[in-house]
Amino acid sequence: MSEQNIDVLRDAVKAYNARDVDAFVVYFDPTIELHSAFSAVGGAVYHGHEGLRKFFRDFEETWGDEIHIEPEAYFDLGEQTLSCYVLHGRGLHSGVDVEMPSALVASWRDGLIVYLKAYAHREDAFAELGVTQNELEPIAP
């Protein structure tokens, strides 16, 4: 089951990077709760498929289309997955280029993501999960 979750996550990242919100939404349970560290100053929380659509709109207002995720490793934690990635982008208003090592934790039910939290600092994700990167077996992106 977890390898399937990783495959779904890979597909969701492809849809995200393509800015295909309709393709992105299908990987999420209708009750999704998404915690974003990047879509608004101070972060934001989005609920449901409509919340995901608002997340995309908020992201565009901050970053435009000059942003993408480059996965570096996935980790299988059973009912959860951890993804380490680099967020590449350019601030829409500032024009500043950004390359930020970050992390995502996803919780799964029936092959869909029900909870997703983005971390601006990878160490925060590992700490919240109570594990170190050395304890986990990475899965290639």
Secondary structure by P-SEA (a helix, b strand, c coil): caaaaaaaaaaaaaaaaaccccccccccccbbbbbbccccccccccccaaaaaaaaaaaaacccccbbbbbccccccccbbbbbbbbbbccccccbbbbbbcbbbbbbccccccbbbbbccaaaaaaaacccccccccccc
